[in-house]
Amino acid sequence: MTTAMLERPSVLERTGNKDDIQYFIEEKLSAFDAAIEGHEFLEIDGDLPGNTPKEDCLKIINYKLECAFAIDVDSVIRQDLKSVINALETGIFTRLNGVTRIVGYYSRVSNWNKSKIGELHDRHMGKYSVR
């Protein structure tokens, strides 16, 4: 199973009222649930509890790709619904608003060319261990 971790823009921080935030969360989760329920090859297969509430995930089965994804609830709340559904349909998770720190400074991934993004993906594939 692949874990889908999408970039998290600060949508919730812009709303100040606690009731507004609760309403926003409920609306986002309801819209996500309705989108998956109405989808032809995606299905919610339950939840996967993490070590902390922030690590709790939803298990989504993609019958077309014949695989399952675990997406954290925070990503569902903070991301655009269309982007989340597209990522679950295709299995391609792109950090649209990604920021990374390389050689001492922060840079937006969206400003990078194709080669630099390829280097970033290669860097994430590395197997690092302490001996």
N, CA, C and O atoms as CSV, one atom per row, in Angstrom:
chain,resi,resn,atom,element,x,y,z
A,1,MET,N,N,0.851,-1.174,0.000
A,1,MET,CA,C,0.000,0.000,0.000
A,1,MET,C,C,0.890,1.228,0.000
A,1,MET,O,O,1.898,1.265,0.705
A,2,THR,N,N,0.531,2.218,-0.773
A,2,THR,CA,C,1.280,3.457,-0.883
A,2,THR,C,C,0.632,4.511,-0.007
A,2,THR,O,O,-0.592,4.644,0.012
A,3,THR,N,N,1.447,5.259,0.718
A,3,THR,CA,C,0.919,6.344,1.533
A,3,THR,C,C,0.918,7.622,0.708
A,3,THR,O,O,1.951,8.026,0.174
A,4,ALA,N,N,-0.239,8.252,0.607
A,4,ALA,CA,C,-0.373,9.480,-0.150
A,4,ALA,C,C,-0.241,10.654,0.799
A,4,ALA,O,O,-1.143,10.920,1.594
A,5,MET,N,N,0.845,11.338,0.723
A,5,MET,CA,C,1.069,12.530,1.541
A,5,MET,C,C,1.138,13.717,0.584
A,5,MET,O,O,2.113,13.869,-0.152
A,6,LEU,N,N,0.136,14.530,0.595
A,6,LEU,CA,C,0.096,15.671,-0.295
A,6,LEU,C,C,0.546,16.925,0.424
A,6,LEU,O,O,0.530,16.996,1.653
A,7,GLU,N,N,0.948,17.909,-0.357
A,7,GLU,CA,C,1.409,19.171,0.214
A,7,GLU,C,C,0.265,19.842,0.953
A,7,GLU,O,O,-0.890,19.724,0.544
A,8,ARG,N,N,0.572,20.539,2.028
A,8,ARG,CA,C,-0.453,21.105,2.895
A,8,ARG,C,C,-0.384,22.628,2.947
A,8,ARG,O,O,0.357,23.176,3.763
A,9,PRO,N,N,-1.135,23.321,2.100
A,9,PRO,CA,C,-1.174,24.772,2.231
A,9,PRO,C,C,-1.931,25.177,3.489
A,9,PRO,O,O,-2.709,24.387,4.022
A,10,SER,N,N,-1.718,26.367,3.957
A,10,SER,CA,C,-2.275,26.805,5.238
A,10,SER,C,C,-3.668,27.392,5.074
A,10,SER,O,O,-3.868,28.586,5.298
A,11,VAL,N,N,-4.637,26.561,4.683
A,11,VAL,CA,C,-6.024,27.005,4.508
A,11,VAL,C,C,-6.664,27.246,5.864
A,11,VAL,O,O,-7.326,28.264,6.067
A,12,LEU,N,N,-6.472,26.320,6.793
A,12,LEU,CA,C,-7.144,26.418,8.083
A,12,LEU,C,C,-6.642,27.577,8.924
A,12,LEU,O,O,-7.397,28.144,9.714
A,13,GLU,N,N,-5.387,27.932,8.764
A,13,GLU,CA,C,-4.838,29.014,9.584
A,13,GLU,C,C,-5.470,30.364,9.261
A,13,GLU,O,O,-5.416,31.287,10.074
A,14,ARG,N,N,-6.072,30.481,8.069
A,14,ARG,CA,C,-6.670,31.761,7.700
A,14,ARG,C,C,-7.999,31.998,8.390
A,14,ARG,O,O,-8.410,33.147,8.552
A,15,THR,N,N,-8.681,30.935,8.801
A,15,THR,CA,C,-9.941,31.101,9.510
A,15,THR,C,C,-9.651,31.175,10.991
A,15,THR,O,O,-8.846,30.398,11.504
A,16,GLY,N,N,-10.281,32.076,11.674
A,16,GLY,CA,C,-9.956,32.285,13.069
A,16,GLY,C,C,-10.901,31.607,14.042
A,16,GLY,O,O,-10.453,31.124,15.082
A,17,ASN,N,N,-12.175,31.552,13.749
A,17,ASN,CA,C,-13.189,31.059,14.656
A,17,ASN,C,C,-13.160,29.532,14.722
A,17,ASN,O,O,-13.071,28.864,13.693
A,18,LYS,N,N,-13.234,28.987,15.932
A,18,LYS,CA,C,-13.200,27.533,16.125
A,18,LYS,C,C,-14.398,26.849,15.466
A,18,LYS,O,O,-14.247,25.767,14.900
A,19,ASP,N,N,-15.573,27.454,15.528
A,19,ASP,CA,C,-16.761,26.885,14.886
A,19,ASP,C,C,-16.611,26.874,13.373
A,19,ASP,O,O,-17.033,25.926,12.711
A,20,ASP,N,N,-16.004,27.935,12.818
A,20,ASP,CA,C,-15.764,27.991,11.377
A,20,ASP,C,C,-14.821,26.871,10.948
A,20,ASP,O,O,-15.022,26.258,9.899
A,21,ILE,N,N,-13.809,26.605,11.741
A,21,ILE,CA,C,-12.848,25.551,11.422
A,21,ILE,C,C,-13.534,24.193,11.465
A,21,ILE,O,O,-13.325,23.365,10.578
A,22,GLN,N,N,-14.354,23.955,12.490
A,22,GLN,CA,C,-15.076,22.689,12.606
A,22,GLN,C,C,-16.006,22.486,11.407
A,22,GLN,O,O,-16.071,21.394,10.843
A,23,TYR,N,N,-16.719,23.536,11.027
A,23,TYR,CA,C,-17.617,23.473,9.875
A,23,TYR,C,C,-16.833,23.186,8.596
A,23,TYR,O,O,-17.249,22.369,7.774
A,24,PHE,N,N,-15.699,23.863,8.436
A,24,PHE,CA,C,-14.839,23.671,7.267
A,24,PHE,C,C,-14.378,22.221,7.170
A,24,PHE,O,O,-14.423,21.629,6.091
A,25,ILE,N,N,-13.938,21.647,8.280
A,25,ILE,CA,C,-13.460,20.262,8.306
A,25,ILE,C,C,-14.586,19.300,7.940
A,25,ILE,O,O,-14.394,18.392,7.132
A,26,GLU,N,N,-15.757,19.499,8.534
A,26,GLU,CA,C,-16.895,18.635,8.241
A,26,GLU,C,C,-17.300,18.713,6.776
A,26,GLU,O,O,-17.620,17.695,6.163
A,27,GLU,N,N,-17.286,19.901,6.221
A,27,GLU,CA,C,-17.640,20.080,4.815
A,27,GLU,C,C,-16.638,19.390,3.893
A,27,GLU,O,O,-17.032,18.730,2.932
A,28,LYS,N,N,-15.345,19.539,4.179
A,28,LYS,CA,C,-14.313,18.916,3.352
A,28,LYS,C,C,-14.410,17.393,3.404
A,28,LYS,O,O,-14.326,16.732,2.369
A,29,LEU,N,N,-14.585,16.833,4.598
A,29,LEU,CA,C,-14.680,15.379,4.729
A,29,LEU,C,C,-15.955,14.843,4.077
A,29,LEU,O,O,-15.931,13.776,3.465
A,30,SER,N,N,-17.059,15.566,4.201
A,30,SER,CA,C,-18.315,15.151,3.558
A,30,SER,C,C,-18.186,15.181,2.040
A,30,SER,O,O,-18.657,14.275,1.353
A,31,ALA,N,N,-17.546,16.228,1.519
A,31,ALA,CA,C,-17.353,16.333,0.073
A,31,ALA,C,C,-16.443,15.208,-0.434
A,31,ALA,O,O,-16.689,14.645,-1.500
A,32,PHE,N,N,-15.395,14.884,0.326
A,32,PHE,CA,C,-14.490,13.795,-0.045
A,32,PHE,C,C,-15.242,12.463,-0.047
A,32,PHE,O,O,-15.114,11.669,-0.978
A,33,ASP,N,N,-16.021,12.233,0.998
A,33,ASP,CA,C,-16.800,10.994,1.106
A,33,ASP,C,C,-17.769,10.864,-0.065
A,33,ASP,O,O,-17.891,9.789,-0.653
A,34,ALA,N,N,-18.453,11.946,-0.406
A,34,ALA,CA,C,-19.412,11.922,-1.513
A,34,ALA,C,C,-18.702,11.682,-2.848
A,34,ALA,O,O,-19.211,10.960,-3.704
A,35,ALA,N,N,-17.533,12.286,-3.021
A,35,ALA,CA,C,-16.787,12.109,-4.267
A,35,ALA,C,C,-16.322,10.667,-4.440
A,35,ALA,O,O,-16.375,10.121,-5.543
A,36,ILE,N,N,-15.871,10.056,-3.360
A,36,ILE,CA,C,-15.421,8.663,-3.432
A,36,ILE,C,C,-16.617,7.728,-3.621
A,36,ILE,O,O,-16.546,6.779,-4.402
A,37,GLU,N,N,-17.714,7.994,-2.908
A,37,GLU,CA,C,-18.917,7.154,-3.041
A,37,GLU,C,C,-19.444,7.159,-4.471
A,37,GLU,O,O,-19.914,6.133,-4.964
A,38,GLY,N,N,-19.370,8.304,-5.136
A,38,GLY,CA,C,-19.874,8.416,-6.498
A,38,GLY,C,C,-18.861,8.035,-7.561
A,38,GLY,O,O,-19.171,8.095,-8.751
A,39,HIS,N,N,-17.681,7.650,-7.169
A,39,HIS,CA,C,-16.622,7.346,-8.127
A,39,HIS,C,C,-16.756,5.921,-8.639
A,39,HIS,O,O,-17.195,5.034,-7.907
A,40,GLU,N,N,-16.378,5.695,-9.897
A,40,GLU,CA,C,-16.575,4.376,-10.495
A,40,GLU,C,C,-15.548,3.336,-10.058
A,40,GLU,O,O,-15.868,2.147,-10.049
A,41,PHE,N,N,-14.308,3.738,-9.689
A,41,PHE,CA,C,-13.324,2.725,-9.320
A,41,PHE,C,C,-12.529,3.036,-8.056
A,41,PHE,O,O,-11.521,2.382,-7.791
A,42,LEU,N,N,-12.956,4.009,-7.281
A,42,LEU,CA,C,-12.343,4.287,-5.981
A,42,LEU,C,C,-13.328,3.912,-4.881
A,42,LEU,O,O,-14.536,4.099,-5.029
A,43,GLU,N,N,-12.806,3.384,-3.779
A,43,GLU,CA,C,-13.662,2.997,-2.661
A,43,GLU,C,C,-12.914,3.209,-1.350
A,43,GLU,O,O,-11.731,2.885,-1.237
A,44,ILE,N,N,-13.615,3.754,-0.363
A,44,ILE,CA,C,-13.051,3.877,0.980
A,44,ILE,C,C,-13.187,2.512,1.648
A,44,ILE,O,O,-14.281,1.954,1.730
A,45,ASP,N,N,-12.051,1.979,2.126
A,45,ASP,CA,C,-12.044,0.637,2.705
A,45,ASP,C,C,-11.799,0.666,4.213
A,45,ASP,O,O,-11.503,-0.369,4.809
A,46,GLY,N,N,-11.915,1.810,4.820
A,46,GLY,CA,C,-11.749,1.896,6.265
A,46,GLY,C,C,-10.680,2.889,6.659
A,46,GLY,O,O,-10.165,3.646,5.836
A,47,ASP,N,N,-10.361,2.866,7.945
A,47,ASP,CA,C,-9.341,3.787,8.444
A,47,ASP,C,C,-8.172,2.990,9.013
A,47,ASP,O,O,-8.317,1.845,9.439
A,48,LEU,N,N,-7.021,3.633,9.003
A,48,LEU,CA,C,-5.800,3.044,9.526
A,48,LEU,C,C,-5.299,3.933,10.655
A,48,LEU,O,O,-4.781,5.020,10.398
A,49,PRO,N,N,-5.445,3.494,11.894
A,49,PRO,CA,C,-4.994,4.340,13.006
A,49,PRO,C,C,-3.473,4.443,13.031
A,49,PRO,O,O,-2.766,3.460,12.808
A,50,GLY,N,N,-2.985,5.645,13.306
A,50,GLY,CA,C,-1.550,5.871,13.430
A,50,GLY,C,C,-1.153,5.919,14.891
A,50,GLY,O,O,-1.970,5.679,15.780
A,51,ASN,N,N,0.104,6.229,15.126
A,51,ASN,CA,C,0.594,6.345,16.498
A,51,ASN,C,C,0.056,7.599,17.176
A,51,ASN,O,O,-0.082,7.632,18.399
A,52,THR,N,N,-0.246,8.622,16.399
A,52,THR,CA,C,-0.843,9.854,16.910
A,52,THR,C,C,-2.053,10.175,16.033
A,52,THR,O,O,-2.143,9.676,14.911
A,53,PRO,N,N,-2.987,10.996,16.521
A,53,PRO,CA,C,-4.148,11.347,15.692
A,53,PRO,C,C,-3.759,11.975,14.356
A,53,PRO,O,O,-4.479,11.818,13.369
A,54,LYS,N,N,-2.632,12.684,14.311
A,54,LYS,CA,C,-2.194,13.323,13.076
A,54,LYS,C,C,-1.772,12.291,12.025
A,54,LYS,O,O,-1.763,12.588,10.830
A,55,GLU,N,N,-1.425,11.088,12.467
A,55,GLU,CA,C,-0.978,10.038,11.557
A,55,GLU,C,C,-2.122,9.124,11.107
A,55,GLU,O,O,-1.884,8.189,10.342
A,56,ASP,N,N,-3.343,9.365,11.558
A,56,ASP,CA,C,-4.484,8.550,11.141
A,56,ASP,C,C,-4.714,8.709,9.642
A,56,ASP,O,O,-4.633,9.816,9.110
A,57,CYS,N,N,-5.001,7.606,8.968
A,57,CYS,CA,C,-5.181,7.607,7.513
A,57,CYS,C,C,-6.479,6.927,7.126
A,57,CYS,O,O,-7.066,6.175,7.904
A,58,LEU,N,N,-6.915,7.204,5.909
A,58,LEU,CA,C,-8.032,6.508,5.297
A,58,LEU,C,C,-7.463,5.568,4.237
A,58,LEU,O,O,-6.575,5.955,3.477
A,59,LYS,N,N,-7.965,4.346,4.184
A,59,LYS,CA,C,-7.526,3.395,3.167
A,59,LYS,C,C,-8.467,3.507,1.978
A,59,LYS,O,O,-9.677,3.326,2.111
A,60,ILE,N,N,-7.900,3.807,0.814
A,60,ILE,CA,C,-8.664,3.964,-0.413
A,60,ILE,C,C,-8.220,2.893,-1.398
A,60,ILE,O,O,-7.030,2.770,-1.689
A,61,ILE,N,N,-9.165,2.122,-1.908
A,61,ILE,CA,C,-8.855,1.102,-2.911
A,61,ILE,C,C,-9.109,1.685,-4.298
A,61,ILE,O,O,-10.148,2.294,-4.553
A,62,ASN,N,N,-8.136,1.487,-5.190
A,62,ASN,CA,C,-8.269,1.884,-6.580
A,62,ASN,C,C,-8.367,0.589,-7.388
A,62,ASN,O,O,-7.363,-0.093,-7.593
A,63,TYR,N,N,-9.577,0.251,-7.848
A,63,TYR,CA,C,-9.794,-0.998,-8.566
A,63,TYR,C,C,-9.205,-0.960,-9.967
A,63,TYR,O,O,-8.878,-2.008,-10.524
A,64,LYS,N,N,-9.065,0.213,-10.541
A,64,LYS,CA,C,-8.495,0.327,-11.885
A,64,LYS,C,C,-6.994,0.022,-11.858
A,64,LYS,O,O,-6.497,-0.717,-12.708
A,65,LEU,N,N,-6.275,0.585,-10.887
A,65,LEU,CA,C,-4.834,0.340,-10.759
A,65,LEU,C,C,-4.535,-0.928,-9.957
A,65,LEU,O,O,-3.389,-1.371,-9.881
A,66,GLU,N,N,-5.581,-1.504,-9.360
A,66,GLU,CA,C,-5.460,-2.694,-8.520
A,66,GLU,C,C,-4.455,-2.480,-7.390
A,66,GLU,O,O,-3.522,-3.260,-7.200
A,67,CYS,N,N,-4.678,-1.398,-6.649
A,67,CYS,CA,C,-3.813,-1.097,-5.510
A,67,CYS,C,C,-4.627,-0.336,-4.466
A,67,CYS,O,O,-5.786,0.015,-4.687
A,68,ALA,N,N,-3.992,-0.096,-3.338
A,68,ALA,CA,C,-4.639,0.652,-2.262
A,68,ALA,C,C,-3.721,1.780,-1.826
A,68,ALA,O,O,-2.498,1.667,-1.905
A,69,PHE,N,N,-4.320,2.862,-1.369
A,69,PHE,CA,C,-3.575,4.016,-0.885
A,69,PHE,C,C,-4.023,4.340,0.534
A,69,PHE,O,O,-5.182,4.133,0.892
A,70,ALA,N,N,-3.106,4.844,1.327
A,70,ALA,CA,C,-3.435,5.376,2.646
A,70,ALA,C,C,-3.204,6.877,2.582
A,70,ALA,O,O,-2.080,7.324,2.356
A,71,ILE,N,N,-4.245,7.645,2.777
A,71,ILE,CA,C,-4.115,9.103,2.726
A,71,ILE,C,C,-4.478,9.668,4.090
A,71,ILE,O,O,-5.506,9.311,4.666
A,72,ASP,N,N,-3.638,10.544,4.599
A,72,ASP,CA,C,-3.910,11.087,5.922
A,72,ASP,C,C,-5.075,12.075,5.854
A,72,ASP,O,O,-5.257,12.779,4.861
A,73,VAL,N,N,-5.837,12.108,6.909
A,73,VAL,CA,C,-7.045,12.927,6.980
A,73,VAL,C,C,-6.696,14.409,6.819
A,73,VAL,O,O,-7.460,15.171,6.228
A,74,ASP,N,N,-5.551,14.807,7.342
A,74,ASP,CA,C,-5.120,16.198,7.243
A,74,ASP,C,C,-4.961,16.619,5.782
A,74,ASP,O,O,-5.317,17.740,5.419
A,75,SER,N,N,-4.430,15.731,4.949
A,75,SER,CA,C,-4.283,16.042,3.521
A,75,SER,C,C,-5.641,16.196,2.848
A,75,SER,O,O,-5.816,17.061,1.989
A,76,VAL,N,N,-6.601,15.361,3.235
A,76,VAL,CA,C,-7.944,15.464,2.664
A,76,VAL,C,C,-8.563,16.811,3.020
A,76,VAL,O,O,-9.231,17.432,2.193
A,77,ILE,N,N,-8.341,17.257,4.244
A,77,ILE,CA,C,-8.929,18.514,4.712
A,77,ILE,C,C,-8.274,19.719,4.052
A,77,ILE,O,O,-8.964,20.658,3.655
A,78,ARG,N,N,-6.967,19.702,3.934
A,78,ARG,CA,C,-6.235,20.884,3.493
A,78,ARG,C,C,-6.049,21.010,1.988
A,78,ARG,O,O,-5.704,22.088,1.504
A,79,GLN,N,N,-6.268,19.940,1.240
A,79,GLN,CA,C,-6.045,19.967,-0.198
A,79,GLN,C,C,-7.326,20.227,-0.968
A,79,GLN,O,O,-8.433,20.020,-0.471
A,80,ASP,N,N,-7.144,20.683,-2.185
A,80,ASP,CA,C,-8.239,20.840,-3.120
A,80,ASP,C,C,-8.775,19.449,-3.454
A,80,ASP,O,O,-7.995,18.557,-3.786
A,81,LEU,N,N,-10.086,19.251,-3.372
A,81,LEU,CA,C,-10.695,17.944,-3.580
A,81,LEU,C,C,-10.350,17.363,-4.945
A,81,LEU,O,O,-10.083,16.167,-5.061
A,82,LYS,N,N,-10.355,18.189,-5.965
A,82,LYS,CA,C,-10.051,17.725,-7.315
A,82,LYS,C,C,-8.622,17.166,-7.390
A,82,LYS,O,O,-8.394,16.148,-8.044
A,83,SER,N,N,-7.675,17.812,-6.736
A,83,SER,CA,C,-6.283,17.345,-6.727
A,83,SER,C,C,-6.153,16.017,-5.995
A,83,SER,O,O,-5.419,15.133,-6.437
A,84,VAL,N,N,-6.857,15.873,-4.887
A,84,VAL,CA,C,-6.799,14.636,-4.108
A,84,VAL,C,C,-7.374,13.478,-4.915
A,84,VAL,O,O,-6.763,12.412,-4.985
A,85,ILE,N,N,-8.535,13.674,-5.523
A,85,ILE,CA,C,-9.173,12.621,-6.319
A,85,ILE,C,C,-8.296,12.258,-7.508
A,85,ILE,O,O,-8.143,11.078,-7.823
A,86,ASN,N,N,-7.717,13.252,-8.172
A,86,ASN,CA,C,-6.834,12.995,-9.307
A,86,ASN,C,C,-5.623,12.159,-8.882
A,86,ASN,O,O,-5.226,11.231,-9.586
A,87,ALA,N,N,-5.044,12.489,-7.737
A,87,ALA,CA,C,-3.891,11.739,-7.239
A,87,ALA,C,C,-4.273,10.292,-6.926
A,87,ALA,O,O,-3.500,9.374,-7.203
A,88,LEU,N,N,-5.447,10.085,-6.355
A,88,LEU,CA,C,-5.894,8.725,-6.043
A,88,LEU,C,C,-6.262,7.942,-7.302
A,88,LEU,O,O,-6.106,6.722,-7.336
A,89,GLU,N,N,-6.749,8.630,-8.339
A,89,GLU,CA,C,-7.086,7.971,-9.598
A,89,GLU,C,C,-5.844,7.516,-10.359
A,89,GLU,O,O,-5.798,6.407,-10.891
A,90,THR,N,N,-4.849,8.381,-10.400
A,90,THR,CA,C,-3.670,8.128,-11.238
A,90,THR,C,C,-2.516,7.493,-10.474
A,90,THR,O,O,-1.655,6.851,-11.076
A,91,GLY,N,N,-2.487,7.665,-9.155
A,91,GLY,CA,C,-1.353,7.182,-8.380
A,91,GLY,C,C,-0.160,8.098,-8.459
A,91,GLY,O,O,0.923,7.749,-7.990
A,92,ILE,N,N,-0.341,9.279,-9.053
A,92,ILE,CA,C,0.748,10.250,-9.190
A,92,ILE,C,C,0.528,11.354,-8.170
A,92,ILE,O,O,-0.477,12.064,-8.203
A,93,PHE,N,N,1.482,11.482,-7.272
A,93,PHE,CA,C,1.382,12.473,-6.211
A,93,PHE,C,C,2.419,13.544,-6.454
A,93,PHE,O,O,3.612,13.305,-6.270
A,94,THR,N,N,1.980,14.730,-6.869
A,94,THR,CA,C,2.866,15.836,-7.181
A,94,THR,C,C,2.718,16.895,-6.113
A,94,THR,O,O,1.605,17.268,-5.744
A,95,ARG,N,N,3.830,17.373,-5.622
A,95,ARG,CA,C,3.797,18.451,-4.640
A,95,ARG,C,C,3.657,19.774,-5.385
A,95,ARG,O,O,4.639,20.365,-5.835
A,96,LEU,N,N,2.432,20.214,-5.499
A,96,LEU,CA,C,2.171,21.421,-6.267
A,96,LEU,C,C,2.736,22.661,-5.593
A,96,LEU,O,O,3.221,23.569,-6.268
A,97,ASN,N,N,2.679,22.706,-4.288
A,97,ASN,CA,C,3.165,23.861,-3.544
A,97,ASN,C,C,4.367,23.495,-2.692
A,97,ASN,O,O,4.588,24.089,-1.638
A,98,GLY,N,N,5.133,22.530,-3.138
A,98,GLY,CA,C,6.243,22.018,-2.341
A,98,GLY,C,C,7.339,23.033,-2.115
A,98,GLY,O,O,7.635,23.853,-2.984
A,99,VAL,N,N,7.929,22.973,-0.960
A,99,VAL,CA,C,9.084,23.789,-0.620
A,99,VAL,C,C,10.136,22.845,-0.079
A,99,VAL,O,O,9.841,22.000,0.766
A,100,THR,N,N,11.346,22.980,-0.552
A,100,THR,CA,C,12.407,22.113,-0.080
A,100,THR,C,C,13.634,22.926,0.291
A,100,THR,O,O,13.823,24.041,-0.195
A,101,ARG,N,N,14.459,22.365,1.147
A,101,ARG,CA,C,15.667,23.036,1.596
A,101,ARG,C,C,16.847,22.282,1.003
A,101,ARG,O,O,17.094,21.126,1.347
A,102,ILE,N,N,17.565,22.938,0.121
A,102,ILE,CA,C,18.750,22.352,-0.496
A,102,ILE,C,C,19.881,23.371,-0.405
A,102,ILE,O,O,19.690,24.562,-0.651
A,103,VAL,N,N,21.030,22.888,-0.057
A,103,VAL,CA,C,22.253,23.685,0.133
A,103,VAL,C,C,22.016,24.993,0.888
A,103,VAL,O,O,22.524,26.048,0.508
A,104,GLY,N,N,21.239,24.901,1.954
A,104,GLY,CA,C,21.130,26.022,2.874
A,104,GLY,C,C,20.038,27.030,2.619
A,104,GLY,O,O,19.917,27.978,3.394
A,105,TYR,N,N,19.236,26.889,1.584
A,105,TYR,CA,C,18.148,27.841,1.372
A,105,TYR,C,C,16.886,27.115,0.947
A,105,TYR,O,O,16.944,25.982,0.467
A,106,TYR,N,N,15.744,27.769,1.123
A,106,TYR,CA,C,14.449,27.174,0.771
A,106,TYR,C,C,14.050,27.619,-0.632
A,106,TYR,O,O,14.282,28.762,-1.028
A,107,SER,N,N,13.451,26.702,-1.368
A,107,SER,CA,C,13.070,26.989,-2.742
A,107,SER,C,C,11.734,26.316,-3.040
A,107,SER,O,O,11.476,25.209,-2.568
A,108,ARG,N,N,10.895,26.974,-3.813
A,108,ARG,CA,C,9.619,26.388,-4.216
A,108,ARG,C,C,9.853,25.395,-5.349
A,108,ARG,O,O,10.499,25.710,-6.348
A,109,VAL,N,N,9.317,24.195,-5.175
A,109,VAL,CA,C,9.468,23.142,-6.169
A,109,VAL,C,C,8.728,23.513,-7.449
A,109,VAL,O,O,9.142,23.117,-8.539
A,110,SER,N,N,7.644,24.265,-7.330
A,110,SER,CA,C,6.860,24.625,-8.516
A,110,SER,C,C,7.648,25.489,-9.492
A,110,SER,O,O,7.283,25.581,-10.664
A,111,ASN,N,N,8.725,26.125,-9.028
A,111,ASN,CA,C,9.548,26.956,-9.902
A,111,ASN,C,C,10.662,26.166,-10.579
A,111,ASN,O,O,11.385,26.719,-11.407
A,112,TRP,N,N,10.814,24.906,-10.252
A,112,TRP,CA,C,11.920,24.108,-10.764
A,112,TRP,C,C,11.621,23.561,-12.152
A,112,TRP,O,O,10.466,23.360,-12.527
A,113,ASN,N,N,12.699,23.322,-12.912
A,113,ASN,CA,C,12.532,22.710,-14.228
A,113,ASN,C,C,12.441,21.190,-14.079
A,113,ASN,O,O,12.603,20.659,-12.981
A,114,LYS,N,N,12.183,20.502,-15.179
A,114,LYS,CA,C,11.952,19.056,-15.175
A,114,LYS,C,C,13.163,18.289,-14.619
A,114,LYS,O,O,12.994,17.316,-13.885
A,115,SER,N,N,14.355,18.717,-14.962
A,115,SER,CA,C,15.570,18.025,-14.507
A,115,SER,C,C,15.748,18.128,-12.997
A,115,SER,O,O,16.091,17.150,-12.332
A,116,LYS,N,N,15.511,19.319,-12.467
A,116,LYS,CA,C,15.678,19.522,-11.027
A,116,LYS,C,C,14.643,18.706,-10.239
A,116,LYS,O,O,14.966,18.150,-9.190
A,117,ILE,N,N,13.423,18.632,-10.731
A,117,ILE,CA,C,12.394,17.824,-10.077
A,117,ILE,C,C,12.789,16.355,-10.125
A,117,ILE,O,O,12.568,15.624,-9.160
A,118,GLY,N,N,13.373,15.911,-11.242
A,118,GLY,CA,C,13.870,14.543,-11.347
A,118,GLY,C,C,14.943,14.255,-10.307
A,118,GLY,O,O,14.962,13.178,-9.711
A,119,GLU,N,N,15.845,15.225,-10.088
A,119,GLU,CA,C,16.880,15.069,-9.056
A,119,GLU,C,C,16.248,14.928,-7.678
A,119,GLU,O,O,16.704,14.126,-6.864
A,120,LEU,N,N,15.201,15.703,-7.413
A,120,LEU,CA,C,14.523,15.634,-6.125
A,120,LEU,C,C,13.901,14.248,-5.926
A,120,LEU,O,O,14.017,13.665,-4.848
A,121,HIS,N,N,13.250,13.727,-6.950
A,121,HIS,CA,C,12.646,12.392,-6.847
A,121,HIS,C,C,13.721,11.332,-6.630
A,121,HIS,O,O,13.532,10.416,-5.831
A,122,ASP,N,N,14.837,11.445,-7.327
A,122,ASP,CA,C,15.934,10.496,-7.144
A,122,ASP,C,C,16.480,10.559,-5.726
A,122,ASP,O,O,16.830,9.533,-5.142
A,123,ARG,N,N,16.551,11.760,-5.175
A,123,ARG,CA,C,17.065,11.941,-3.817
A,123,ARG,C,C,16.149,11.275,-2.810
A,123,ARG,O,O,16.624,10.711,-1.825
A,124,HIS,N,N,14.838,11.330,-3.038
A,124,HIS,CA,C,13.877,10.701,-2.128
A,124,HIS,C,C,13.951,9.179,-2.179
A,124,HIS,O,O,13.556,8.515,-1.221
A,125,MET,N,N,14.446,8.615,-3.275
A,125,MET,CA,C,14.517,7.166,-3.420
A,125,MET,C,C,15.720,6.569,-2.691
A,125,MET,O,O,15.807,5.350,-2.541
A,126,GLY,N,N,16.628,7.397,-2.246
A,126,GLY,CA,C,17.843,6.888,-1.605
A,126,GLY,C,C,17.544,6.065,-0.361
A,126,GLY,O,O,16.591,6.332,0.371
A,127,LYS,N,N,18.368,5.078,-0.147
A,127,LYS,CA,C,18.243,4.231,1.048
A,127,LYS,C,C,19.353,4.640,1.993
A,127,LYS,O,O,20.528,4.355,1.761
A,128,TYR,N,N,18.963,5.308,3.056
A,128,TYR,CA,C,19.926,5.813,4.003
A,128,TYR,C,C,19.811,5.028,5.315
A,128,TYR,O,O,18.710,4.748,5.789
A,129,SER,N,N,20.939,4.688,5.878
A,129,SER,CA,C,20.911,3.987,7.162
A,129,SER,C,C,22.153,4.365,7.963
A,129,SER,O,O,23.157,4.812,7.409
A,130,VAL,N,N,22.064,4.180,9.255
A,130,VAL,CA,C,23.187,4.445,10.146
A,130,VAL,C,C,23.775,3.111,10.530
A,130,VAL,O,O,23.061,2.200,10.948
A,131,ARG,N,N,25.085,2.999,10.385
A,131,ARG,CA,C,25.751,1.726,10.727
A,131,ARG,C,C,26.626,1.893,11.928
A,131,ARG,O,O,27.266,0.936,12.365
